[in-house]
């Protein structure tokens, strides 16, 4: 599995303790990093890339979303790449930040009838792909990003979060 230097901060919300989130995040994002390195046929250069994970609540997420995206509402996950990135190219040694909101994640997991940890896994993979320049604004971008998510989640033993597609 590809090594990553993951810094975790539990700021707000009823999140599991850091000693539970760290190995979970390491497993999920390590698998995603390994998949991307193989997919793009580019290994990570040098030292393990760094990223931070911030686990917070809806109120904090709402403030961040309003400040950075002009959307005065909470969202499930936000990603902030450390540097401009292009999909398919390996970023530098600092990947960026992924922020996840507890209440939104929990509510969505219930609505989707999925275990909390499974939905968290999806959101971490989703946020991780944003750090690599993938997006879902345009249909073709969304198709590419969702396909990558589906294939990474399949490697982690999870079903397609977007439907019943079979991963490539």
C-alpha positions as CSV (number, residue, x, y, z in Angstrom):
1,X,0.0,0.0,0.0
2,X,1.3,3.5,-0.8
3,X,2.5,5.4,2.2
4,X,0.9,8.7,3.0
5,X,1.6,11.2,5.9
6,X,-1.9,11.8,7.1
7,X,-2.4,14.5,9.8
8,X,-5.8,14.1,11.5
9,X,-7.7,16.8,13.5
10,X,-11.0,16.0,15.1
11,X,-12.4,19.5,15.7
12,X,-16.2,19.2,16.2
13,X,-18.9,16.6,16.1
14,X,-19.4,13.1,17.5
15,X,-16.6,11.5,15.5
16,X,-14.8,8.3,16.6
17,X,-11.5,9.0,18.4
18,X,-8.4,9.8,16.4
19,X,-6.9,6.4,17.2
20,X,-9.8,4.8,15.3
21,X,-9.9,7.4,12.5
22,X,-6.1,7.2,11.8
23,X,-5.9,3.5,10.8
24,X,-9.2,3.7,8.9
25,X,-8.1,6.8,6.9
26,X,-4.7,5.2,6.3
27,X,-6.2,2.1,4.8
28,X,-8.7,4.0,2.7
29,X,-6.5,6.7,1.4
30,X,-3.5,4.3,1.0
31,X,-5.6,2.1,-1.3
32,X,-6.8,5.2,-3.2
33,X,-3.2,6.5,-3.6
34,X,-2.0,3.0,-4.7
35,X,-4.8,2.8,-7.3
36,X,-4.1,6.3,-8.7
37,X,-0.3,5.7,-9.0
38,X,-1.1,2.5,-10.9
39,X,-3.9,4.1,-13.0
40,X,-1.8,7.1,-14.0
41,X,1.4,4.9,-14.3
42,X,3.2,7.4,-12.1
43,X,4.6,6.5,-8.7
44,X,4.6,9.1,-5.9
45,X,8.0,10.8,-5.9
46,X,10.2,10.7,-2.9
47,X,8.9,11.0,0.6
48,X,5.3,10.0,1.4
49,X,2.9,12.8,0.4
50,X,1.2,14.8,3.1
51,X,-2.4,15.6,3.6
52,X,-4.6,16.7,6.4
53,X,-8.0,15.4,7.4
54,X,-10.3,17.6,9.4
55,X,-13.3,16.0,11.0
56,X,-15.8,18.7,12.0
57,X,-19.5,19.4,12.3
58,X,-22.1,21.0,10.1
59,X,-21.8,24.5,11.6
60,X,-18.0,24.7,11.0
61,X,-18.5,23.2,7.5
62,X,-21.1,25.8,6.8
63,X,-18.7,28.6,7.7
64,X,-15.9,27.1,5.6
65,X,-18.3,26.6,2.6
66,X,-19.6,30.1,2.9
67,X,-16.1,31.6,3.1
68,X,-14.5,29.6,0.3
69,X,-17.3,28.7,-2.0
70,X,-19.9,31.4,-1.3
71,X,-22.4,28.7,-0.3
72,X,-24.0,29.4,3.1
73,X,-24.8,25.8,3.9
74,X,-23.0,22.7,5.2
75,X,-21.8,20.1,2.7
76,X,-20.5,16.6,3.3
77,X,-16.9,17.0,2.2
78,X,-14.6,19.8,0.9
79,X,-11.1,19.4,-0.5
80,X,-8.5,22.1,-0.8
81,X,-5.5,21.1,-3.0
82,X,-2.2,22.6,-1.7
83,X,-1.2,23.5,-5.3
84,X,-2.9,23.7,-8.7
85,X,-3.2,20.2,-10.1
86,X,-4.2,18.6,-13.3
87,X,-6.1,15.3,-13.4
88,X,-3.8,12.4,-14.2
89,X,-0.6,14.2,-12.9
90,X,0.9,13.5,-9.6
91,X,0.9,16.5,-7.3
92,X,3.8,17.6,-5.1
93,X,4.7,16.4,-1.6
94,X,1.8,18.3,0.0
95,X,-1.5,17.2,-1.3
96,X,-3.8,19.5,0.7
97,X,-6.8,19.3,3.1
98,X,-10.0,17.2,3.2
99,X,-12.7,18.4,5.5
100,X,-15.7,16.2,6.4
101,X,-18.9,17.2,8.3
102,X,-20.3,14.7,10.8
103,X,-24.0,15.5,10.8
104,X,-24.3,15.7,7.0
105,X,-22.4,12.4,6.6
106,X,-24.5,10.7,9.2
107,X,-27.8,12.0,7.7
108,X,-26.8,11.0,4.2
109,X,-25.7,7.5,5.3
110,X,-29.1,7.0,6.8
111,X,-30.9,8.3,3.7
112,X,-28.7,5.9,1.6
113,X,-29.3,3.1,4.0
114,X,-25.5,2.6,4.2
115,X,-23.3,2.1,7.3
116,X,-21.7,5.3,8.5
117,X,-18.1,3.9,7.9
118,X,-19.0,2.9,4.3
119,X,-20.3,6.4,3.5
120,X,-17.2,8.0,5.2
121,X,-15.0,5.8,3.0
122,X,-16.8,7.1,-0.1
123,X,-16.4,10.7,1.0
124,X,-12.7,10.3,1.8
125,X,-12.1,8.7,-1.6
126,X,-14.1,11.5,-3.2
127,X,-12.2,14.2,-1.4
128,X,-8.9,12.6,-2.2
129,X,-9.6,12.6,-5.9
130,X,-10.3,16.3,-5.7
131,X,-6.8,16.8,-4.3
132,X,-5.6,15.2,-7.6
133,X,-7.5,17.6,-9.7
134,X,-10.5,15.5,-10.5
135,X,-13.9,17.2,-10.5
136,X,-17.5,16.6,-11.3
137,X,-18.7,20.0,-12.7
138,X,-18.9,18.9,-16.3
139,X,-20.6,15.6,-17.3
140,X,-17.4,14.1,-18.8
141,X,-15.4,15.1,-15.7
142,X,-18.1,13.6,-13.4
143,X,-18.1,10.4,-15.4
144,X,-14.3,10.0,-15.1
145,X,-14.3,10.9,-11.4
146,X,-17.2,8.6,-10.5
147,X,-15.6,5.8,-12.4
148,X,-12.4,6.2,-10.4
149,X,-14.4,6.3,-7.2
150,X,-16.3,3.2,-8.1
151,X,-13.1,1.3,-8.9
152,X,-11.3,2.4,-5.8
153,X,-14.3,1.5,-3.6
154,X,-14.5,-1.9,-5.3
155,X,-10.9,-2.5,-4.3
156,X,-12.0,-1.7,-0.7
157,X,-14.9,-4.2,-1.0
158,X,-17.7,-1.6,-1.4
159,X,-20.4,-1.3,-4.0
160,X,-20.8,1.5,-6.5
161,X,-22.2,4.5,-4.7
162,X,-23.7,5.9,-7.9
163,X,-25.7,2.8,-8.9
164,X,-25.3,-0.7,-10.1
165,X,-22.4,-0.2,-12.5
166,X,-19.8,-2.9,-12.7
167,X,-16.3,-1.5,-12.1
168,X,-13.8,-1.8,-15.1
